[in-house]
């Protein structure tokens, strides 16, 4: 899948793109292309990154794991519900943008959605009791 092309839209040069990559790449992604980071290698760098890290199935697995490991929502800490809600929303949005919306029926995601809904109901009840 080809995302929005910022290079074309913003008219970035190869040197600017390499500079942008140097600023944002870390860890394994940087290790995979570190020796290629030169203006005349932009296309090659992007191909290596896409080959190594652009697999929707791996992205999906990482998103599910991130949501699965999220701390339990605490009834006395409403911000934990918001944080979980943001994580699930971001995972769903990413899956949709990668055209992996079929994965939204994954049991871990569904369980988390139900958990968020239940926690939101409990939080709403608590807020109503505090206001009344």
NORGIJO-V963781 format. One record per residue. PHI is phi in radians with two decimals (NA if undefined). D_FIRST is the distance of its C-alpha to the first C-alpha in Angstrom with 2 decimals. Layout:
# NORGIJO-V963781
phi:PHI d_first:D_FIRST
phi:PHI d_first:D_FIRST
This chain:
# NORGIJO-V963781
phi:NA d_first:0.00
phi:-1.68 d_first:3.78
phi:-1.35 d_first:6.31
phi:-0.88 d_first:9.84
phi:-1.66 d_first:11.43
phi:-1.17 d_first:14.64
phi:-1.07 d_first:16.02
phi:-1.24 d_first:16.34
phi:-1.08 d_first:17.42
phi:-1.69 d_first:19.89
phi:0.98 d_first:20.85
phi:-1.29 d_first:20.71
phi:-1.45 d_first:22.33
phi:-1.06 d_first:21.34
phi:-1.10 d_first:24.21
phi:-1.15 d_first:23.02
phi:-1.13 d_first:19.54
phi:-1.10 d_first:21.33
phi:-1.07 d_first:23.60
phi:-1.09 d_first:20.86
phi:-1.13 d_first:19.38
phi:-1.02 d_first:22.94
phi:-1.26 d_first:23.53
phi:-1.79 d_first:20.63
phi:-1.31 d_first:20.16
phi:-2.52 d_first:22.43
phi:0.97 d_first:23.42
phi:-1.09 d_first:21.55
phi:-1.13 d_first:18.71
phi:-1.13 d_first:21.53
phi:-1.01 d_first:23.40
phi:-1.18 d_first:20.63
phi:-2.24 d_first:20.57
phi:-0.90 d_first:23.87
phi:-1.36 d_first:25.63
phi:-1.75 d_first:22.92
phi:-1.30 d_first:22.97
phi:-2.37 d_first:24.52
phi:-0.92 d_first:23.60
phi:-1.45 d_first:23.39
phi:-1.99 d_first:20.85
phi:-0.94 d_first:17.96
phi:-1.07 d_first:15.59
phi:-1.11 d_first:16.94
phi:-1.02 d_first:16.64
phi:-1.12 d_first:12.94
phi:-1.13 d_first:12.48
phi:-1.13 d_first:14.85
phi:-1.09 d_first:13.33
phi:-1.16 d_first:9.85
phi:-1.11 d_first:12.00
phi:-1.43 d_first:14.30
phi:-2.23 d_first:12.59
phi:-1.66 d_first:8.83
phi:-1.50 d_first:9.70
phi:-0.97 d_first:9.19
phi:-1.13 d_first:12.72
phi:-1.27 d_first:14.22
phi:-1.11 d_first:12.95
phi:-1.04 d_first:14.33
phi:-1.05 d_first:17.49
phi:-1.15 d_first:18.05
phi:-1.13 d_first:17.78
phi:-1.09 d_first:20.20
phi:-1.11 d_first:22.48
phi:-1.08 d_first:22.61
phi:-1.17 d_first:23.60
phi:-1.07 d_first:25.98
phi:-1.46 d_first:27.76
phi:-1.09 d_first:28.23
phi:-1.06 d_first:32.00
phi:-1.05 d_first:33.86
phi:-1.29 d_first:34.46
phi:-1.73 d_first:38.04
phi:-1.10 d_first:40.06
phi:-1.59 d_first:41.94
phi:-2.28 d_first:38.88
phi:-1.10 d_first:36.77
phi:-1.12 d_first:34.38
phi:-1.17 d_first:33.14
phi:-1.17 d_first:32.04
phi:-1.10 d_first:30.20
phi:-1.12 d_first:28.48
phi:-1.13 d_first:27.40
phi:-1.03 d_first:26.32
phi:-1.11 d_first:24.10
phi:-1.09 d_first:22.56
phi:-1.18 d_first:21.90
phi:-1.04 d_first:20.61
phi:-1.13 d_first:18.13
phi:-1.11 d_first:17.00
phi:-1.10 d_first:16.68
phi:-1.08 d_first:14.81
phi:-1.10 d_first:12.24
phi:-1.09 d_first:11.96
phi:-1.14 d_first:11.70
phi:-1.19 d_first:8.93
phi:-1.54 d_first:6.88
phi:1.07 d_first:8.35
phi:-1.98 d_first:10.97
phi:-1.11 d_first:13.89
phi:-1.06 d_first:15.92
phi:-1.26 d_first:16.45
phi:-1.16 d_first:18.35
phi:-1.58 d_first:21.30
phi:-1.03 d_first:21.51
phi:-0.97 d_first:25.21
phi:-1.15 d_first:24.81
phi:-1.15 d_first:22.75
phi:-1.08 d_first:25.20
phi:-1.07 d_first:28.16
phi:-1.19 d_first:27.02
phi:-1.07 d_first:26.55
phi:-1.10 d_first:30.06
phi:-1.05 d_first:31.41
phi:-1.09 d_first:30.12
phi:-1.11 d_first:31.66
phi:-1.11 d_first:34.93
phi:-1.12 d_first:35.09
phi:-1.12 d_first:34.46
phi:-1.09 d_first:37.29
phi:-1.11 d_first:39.57
phi:-1.13 d_first:38.79
phi:-1.09 d_first:39.48
phi:-1.09 d_first:42.76
phi:-1.09 d_first:43.73
phi:-1.11 d_first:43.12
phi:-1.11 d_first:45.16
phi:-1.18 d_first:47.96
phi:-1.19 d_first:48.03
phi:-1.29 d_first:48.20
phi:-1.52 d_first:50.91
